[in-house]
Amino acid sequence: MRSPESPSQKSTPGISRAKISLVLAALIASCSIAAKKWNVVGEQRRKVKWVIDGDTFKVCPDSDNKCNRKGQVSIRVKGLECPESNQRACDRKPDADCSEWIPKGKEAKKVAIRTLKKKTVTLQPTGKGGSFESGGYKRPLAYVKMPNGSDYGLTMIEKGLCQDFSHRYRHNREDQYRAAQKKAGVFPLKPKK
């Protein structure tokens, strides 16, 4: 006969790998669906609806800025890499020291929320013919011009919260971003591919 569990011994139900795989597949599928809604060319002005972390946020696909959460599109800031703000995301980064990255990532996210959320920004395409390239998880990539005209990515690097991402993905503003990163002195410069 099994003895009753004390409150301190209660077990929590485990999450199977199959359930995790299903959730991840659904998440990736929803990102892909939202990215397909992003059939725009040229600079786009959009209100930031939600901030995911320092280098990713959500907007409505249409310029009327009216959509529900499922209809929002995740935008990835071109040329910018911010530390992850949670353990699960950090664990996917093989070169990250999560004990250092997560606090930095949380600070970058706080600044991103203060800087971007509910603000109308200009998304500048980086693809050929004024199109938006797709990055990881099929998110549109864009340089982001803030309401005051400044470059959001450059600002985050100057504040020492994020780093240039040209060591993984080359981009048009890498010289400017790398110079700002060197001056901030927070992240070591990595060799470009």
Secondary structure, 3 states (H helix, E strand, C coil): CCCCCCHHHCCCCCCCHHHHHHHHHHHHHHHHHHHHCCCCECCEEEEEEEEEECCEEEECCCCCCCCCHHHCEEEEECCEECCCCCHHHHHCCCCCCHHHHHHHHHHHHHHHHHHHCCCEEEEEECCHHHECCECHHHCEEEEEECCCCCEHHHHHHHCCCCEECCCCCCCCCHHHHHHHHHHHCCCCCCCCC
